[in-house]
Amino acid sequence: MLTKTKIYLSSPHMGTSERKFVADAFDTNWIAPLGPHVDGFENDIKKYLGNSKEVAVLSSGTASIHMALQLLGVTVGDEVLCQSFTFSASANPILYQGATPVFIDSESDTWNMCPELLEIAIRDRIKKHKKPKAIIAVHLYGMPYKANEINAIAKKYDIPVIEDSAEALGSSYFDKKCGILSDIGIISFNGNKIITTSGGGALVVNTEELKQKAVFYSTQSRDNAPHYEHSSIGFNYRMSNVLAGIGRGQMEVIDDRVHARKQNFEFYKKHLSQFEEITFLEEPDNFFSNRWITCIETPSYELREKIRLEFLKDDIESRPLWKPMHVQPLFKDSLHFTNGTSEDLFQRGLCLPSGSNLSQDDLLRILTNITKTLKL
Ligand SMILES: *Cc1c(COP(=O)(O)O)cnc(C)c1O
């Protein structure tokens, strides 16, 4: 009897050139956190983002957020405003720096940082003599945040914005690629992201000088001397030349990967819109989402769980939307400015399998399962 294979939420999808680049790293013995693939991968990303920024590839998206905070001088006792509806990796680097996160809820058009709440929070913190040192906004599930509004508020109060574009490589906003929309951008190449180096990330900055500073911190902050001399704290965060080789191969297929994920979204929308219980987040005008993950909203926690548990029985992976940071045990004592949006979405929303390597059979199996549940 044929046994069904597990369908994952988002699994790695290699193209045809990755092995060649990795073999080249072996053949030339560039098995180190520097080398031609590191430079080549950085150039590929820089070009893809429109050549207006400098790129440093690092060991992860989390490391990239950490280095962004380091570049901005965020330190012990500082406050950093962070989108609450996100993965914990957006917020953890604030703790690495000994700083304090203050969480901001989302608005319902994009599920991302609410500009009104952001301004309320900034004014409150300034009044209490705690002007925030930085803002971390997130393009969740690939949907761009309202960058014009967020940037305008940030500028008004002179606070830099870190753009967490971990899930949004290939998304764009008013024809500009996500990753270059605010002061410092970060990208992730973790195994579940739109393209992957198995693990990896990138920091996107405005000047070559800032890039070199980030590379300096990320390679143990070695001062210019024949011996090991250090005048600042160092980190070991540079990307390996072997993994950058995978990244170069993946950059050859990024457009196909975005296209495939958009197709998944269109498939689900076409077949599930007939059920009034299922709704999708649409792109506002001039927003382009890479649809990293297709998410659905259901009317209730109960129905969401019913769908999720039926998927589980058929070995189909699905997952509730991100649990907001301000209700996570780790951050339970953190200050937060909320409006109920993210807590509500966490109750009723579900992430559907969305990999660019899903077959038509996989999609039909998922559809059959959920259709059956909805008719139960
Ligand atoms: C994946 C992710 C990160 C962290 O990236 P890693 O490369 O896994 O360290 C940060 N923020 C968001 C929103 C993510 O989804």
The ligand as a Tripos MOL2 file, in Angstrom:
@<TRIPOS>MOLECULE
LIG
   15    15     1     0     0
SMALL
NO_CHARGES

@<TRIPOS>ATOM
      1 C1         13.0170   33.6320   10.5880 C.3       1 LIG1
      2 C2         12.8000   34.9630   11.1970 C.ar      1 LIG1
      3 C3         13.8280   35.6410   11.8650 C.ar      1 LIG1
      4 C4         15.1430   35.0090   12.2000 C.3       1 LIG1
      5 O1         15.8840   34.5530   11.1390 O.3       1 LIG1
      6 P1         16.8990   33.3260   11.3590 P.3       1 LIG1
      7 O2         17.6860   33.3250   10.0840 O.co2     1 LIG1
      8 O3         16.0780   32.1020   11.5390 O.co2     1 LIG1
      9 O4         17.7450   33.6320   12.5380 O.co2     1 LIG1
     10 C5         13.5740   36.9170   12.3290 C.ar      1 LIG1
     11 N1         12.3910   37.5050   12.1650 N.ar      1 LIG1
     12 C6         11.3790   36.8810   11.5470 C.ar      1 LIG1
     13 C7         10.0850   37.6090   11.3720 C.3       1 LIG1
     14 C8         11.5410   35.5890   11.0620 C.ar      1 LIG1
     15 O5         10.5160   34.9550   10.4890 O.3       1 LIG1
@<TRIPOS>BOND
     1     1     2 1
     2     2     3 ar
     3     2    14 ar
     4     3     4 1
     5     3    10 ar
     6     4     5 1
     7     5     6 1
     8     6     7 2
     9     6     8 1
    10     6     9 1
    11    10    11 ar
    12    11    12 ar
    13    12    13 1
    14    12    14 ar
    15    14    15 1
@<TRIPOS>SUBSTRUCTURE
     1 LIG1         1 GROUP 0 **** ****
